[in-house]
Amino acid sequence: MAAPNKPYTFGLPKACSEEQLVRETAFLYSSCTLQEMGSFYFAHALKADGNASRAVYLKFYDNKLGLLHTSLDKCFHAEPPISASSPPKVLSMAVNPHVFFLRSRLWQGVCLLDNSWTVVVFQTLENEDIPKLASFINDNNPDEIHLTSVHKTGLAKIRDGTPGDFHLTSEDGQKIEVHKTVLQPLWPFFSATIDSNMMEATENSLDLPFPASTIEVAVRYLYGQPLEFGFGDAANLLVMAQMYDLPELLSLAVAKIKAEALDVQQAIMLWKKSFEACNDDLRSYSAARIKQMMPDISHSKLLDDLDRDEMVALFMDVSGVESRS
């Protein structure tokens, strides 16, 4: 990227006022922003009669210098909108000034441009192609150690570089910004929610009954960002990952839990979450740990949080451990 107050070197630049920009992007196909740069526009070229053609070009407006940069070749062809006032129906997201994801309800694709915006390649994608493409974007770090299947995608660059278009809201009202284009191919529950046309899809917000720290771990997993989380979030993920169909994240949570030397508080919390998630393996595991610490269990305040059915089930589990030992 160019230094501040120096022209960017991509595309064909021309002087452009903000009023002219409105005309240049009158028939807008899609638009997106890149932090610390500005807005990019996929806009239909104008014919001599002022109507839109099918050719869509990429444009970037440098408002500091009053320059409009346009790709030298069209990005793709698309049916133009009925009028200039028609809202765009395609979402786009910039990874950098040369890589853009686009998505509609019917298809998804990627637009790749060379450094000068002279050569443009557009390719439609199936869901399984997204990780392959993102891995290609991440090839400048070939020696990076990837901990999960999603870490291999390099999607962390998207979260760091572009504003999101959807919010996951925690139980205490905190909002975590995400990108629909990223989460839909990787998270079946999220994809079904978006495709449902329910209130969450139209309002671009989904309430999740978990703490913000636990949701943040799940989001970092989906973007392939480094994962560091404590026992409390791992226990919550037993429920969240199973409820929302994230099996690899569930495995990571289980591995984290089994690496811990549990105290009585953690053992009871783990049993409660395992009971809620119907995870029989961890129920037995936590019950065995509780049995080892029976002299201390009466001092745990977490027992007060168990309802009658949970209390009965807990002591049946502990008794079962005793009968097998």
CORURSUL-V573967 format. One line per field, one symbol per residue. ss: DSSP state (h for helix, s for strand, l for the rest). A space follows every 50 residues. Layout:
ss->???
This chain:
ss->lllllllllllssssllhhhhhhhlllssssssslllsssssssssllll lsssssssssssllllsssslllllsslllllllllllllssssssllss sssllllssssssllllllsssssllllhhhhhhhhhhhhhlllllllll hhhllhhhhhhllllsssslllllsssslhhhhhhhlhhhhhhhhlllhh hhhlsssllllhhhhhhhhhhhhlllllllhhhhhhhhhhhhhlllhhhh hhhhhhhhlllllhhhhhhhhhhhhhhllhhhhhhhhhhhhhlhhhhlll hhhhhllhhhhhhhhhhhhhhhhhl
